Amino acid sequence: MIILASASPRRKELLDLICENFKIIPADIDESLDSNVGLYDIPEYLARKKAAAVYRLHPDDVVIGCDTGVFIDNQMIGKPKSDKAAAHILKMLSGRTHRVITGCAIYGKGEPISFSKVTEVEFYKLSDEEILEYVATGEPMDKAGAYGIQGKGGVLIKQIRGDYFNVVGLPVAELKRRLFDR
């Protein structure tokens, strides 16, 4: 059985594209980092921690762990904790290009493997009014970088370079190959 170690409804929808039968068992981990983890390695590191935690409880299954980060100005942008924080993040991304990195880890059927996928996302220059209207939808609140490309946040984006699904939270094409071509 394949297990997705994530509670994300978006990841569940995306995993449905590559396999029909899987279980959802969210990983309950401490997301603190070792001091030697590089900034752009954080998503893959956390994906490994999540997959390993669930795999320890289900060693006969294949476990997929994932984590997505948004990066700009040499910092990782998390999920906003308030409308004000969401507006601040969107203002920071406005008119600029940032990186979305999703780390994936697969435990089971041999040695664990992990990888990261990078997509560059360029935002249109946003007015204060556009930012406030988008924040008022509530959509930014549970998303790293304060936007959802697959929702209303898609209208903020001028272009992407890379995998669209990676920005949603799961690089399905590469994951399929890594999962089934082992």
C-alpha positions in Angstrom: 0.0 0.0 0.0 1.1 3.5 -0.7 0.8 6.1 2.1 0.9 9.8 1.7 2.3 11.4 4.9 0.4 14.6 4.4 -2.9 16.1 5.3 -2.9 18.5 2.3 -6.1 18.1 0.2 -4.1 19.5 -2.8 -1.5 16.7 -2.5 -4.2 14.1 -2.2 -5.8 15.4 -5.4 -2.4 15.3 -7.2 -1.5 11.8 -6.0 -4.8 10.7 -7.4 -3.4 11.5 -10.8 -0.7 8.8 -10.5 -2.1 6.1 -8.3 -5.6 5.0 -7.4 -5.1 3.2 -4.1 -3.4 5.0 -1.2 -3.9 6.0 2.4 -3.5 9.3 4.0 -1.5 9.2 7.3 -0.2 12.7 8.2 3.2 12.8 9.8 3.3 14.3 13.3 6.9 15.5 13.4 9.0 18.2 15.1 9.9 20.5 12.2 13.0 21.9 13.8 16.1 21.8 11.6 19.6 20.5 12.1 22.0 23.5 11.9 23.8 22.0 8.9 20.6 22.0 6.7 21.0 24.6 3.9 18.2 27.0 3.2 17.2 25.5 -0.1 17.4 21.9 1.3 14.8 22.5 4.0 11.8 21.1 2.0 13.6 17.9 1.1 14.9 17.5 4.7 11.4 17.9 6.1 10.0 15.5 3.5 12.5 12.9 4.6 11.5 13.4 8.3 7.8 13.1 7.5 8.2 9.9 5.4 10.6 8.3 7.9 8.2 9.0 10.8 5.3 7.3 9.1 7.4 4.5 7.6 8.6 3.5 11.1 4.9 2.8 12.0 4.1 1.1 8.6 7.3 -0.7 7.5 5.5 -2.9 5.0 4.2 0.0 3.0 5.6 2.7 0.6 5.5 6.1 2.3 5.7 9.4 0.4 6.6 12.5 2.4 6.5 16.0 0.9 7.2 19.6 1.9 6.9 22.8 -0.1 8.7 26.1 0.5 8.6 29.5 -1.1 11.9 31.3 -1.3 12.8 35.0 -2.0 15.6 37.2 -0.9 17.5 34.3 0.6 14.7 33.4 3.0 11.9 30.8 3.2 8.4 32.3 3.3 6.0 30.2 5.4 2.2 30.3 5.8 0.9 33.7 7.0 -0.5 33.9 10.5 -2.7 36.9 9.9 -4.2 38.9 7.1 -1.6 41.6 7.7 1.2 39.0 7.3 -0.4 37.7 4.1 -0.6 41.2 2.7 3.1 41.8 3.6 4.2 38.6 1.9 2.2 39.4 -1.3 3.7 42.8 -1.4 7.1 41.2 -1.2 6.3 38.9 -4.1 4.7 41.6 -6.2 6.4 42.2 -9.5 9.2 39.7 -8.7 10.2 36.2 -9.3 10.5 33.7 -6.5 11.3 30.0 -6.2 9.0 27.2 -5.1 10.8 24.1 -4.0 9.0 20.9 -3.2 11.0 18.1 -1.5 9.7 14.6 -1.8 10.9 11.4 -0.1 9.9 7.8 -0.7 10.5 5.1 1.9 9.9 1.4 1.3 10.9 -1.1 -1.4 14.6 -0.6 -1.1 16.7 2.3 0.0 14.9 5.6 0.7 15.2 8.2 -2.0 14.5 11.9 -2.0 14.6 14.7 -4.4 13.7 18.4 -4.8 12.0 20.1 -7.7 12.3 23.9 -8.3 9.9 26.1 -10.1 10.3 29.8 -10.6 7.1 31.9 -10.3 6.9 35.5 -11.5 4.1 37.7 -10.1 2.5 40.6 -11.8 3.0 44.0 -10.1 0.1 44.0 -7.6 -1.7 47.1 -6.4 -2.6 47.4 -2.7 -6.2 47.0 -3.7 -5.5 43.7 -5.5 -3.6 42.4 -2.5 -6.3 43.3 0.0 -9.0 41.8 -2.3 -7.1 38.6 -2.5 -6.3 38.4 1.2 -10.1 39.0 1.9 -10.9 35.7 0.1 -9.1 33.9 3.0 -7.2 31.7 0.4 -3.7 32.9 1.4 -4.0 31.7 5.0 -3.1 28.0 4.7 -0.5 28.4 2.0 3.2 28.9 2.0 3.9 32.2 0.2 0.3 33.3 0.9 -1.1 32.3 -2.4 -2.6 29.3 -4.2 -1.7 29.0 -7.9 -4.6 26.5 -8.4 -7.2 29.0 -7.0 -7.9 32.7 -7.0 -4.1 33.3 -6.6 -3.6 32.1 -10.1 -4.6 35.6 -11.4 -1.6 37.1 -9.6 0.9 35.1 -11.6 2.5 36.4 -14.8 4.4 33.3 -15.6 6.1 30.2 -14.3 9.3 28.4 -15.4 9.1 24.7 -14.4 6.5 22.3 -13.1 3.0 23.8 -12.4 2.1 20.9 -10.1 5.3 21.5 -8.1 3.9 24.9 -7.1 0.6 23.3 -6.1 2.6 21.0 -3.8 3.5 17.7 -5.6 5.7 17.3 -8.7 3.5 14.5 -10.1 5.5 13.6 -13.2 8.8 13.2 -11.5 7.2 11.5 -8.4 5.5 8.9 -10.7 8.8 8.1 -12.3 10.7 7.8 -9.1 7.9 5.8 -7.4 7.3 3.3 -10.1 10.6 3.1 -11.9 12.6 2.0 -8.8 
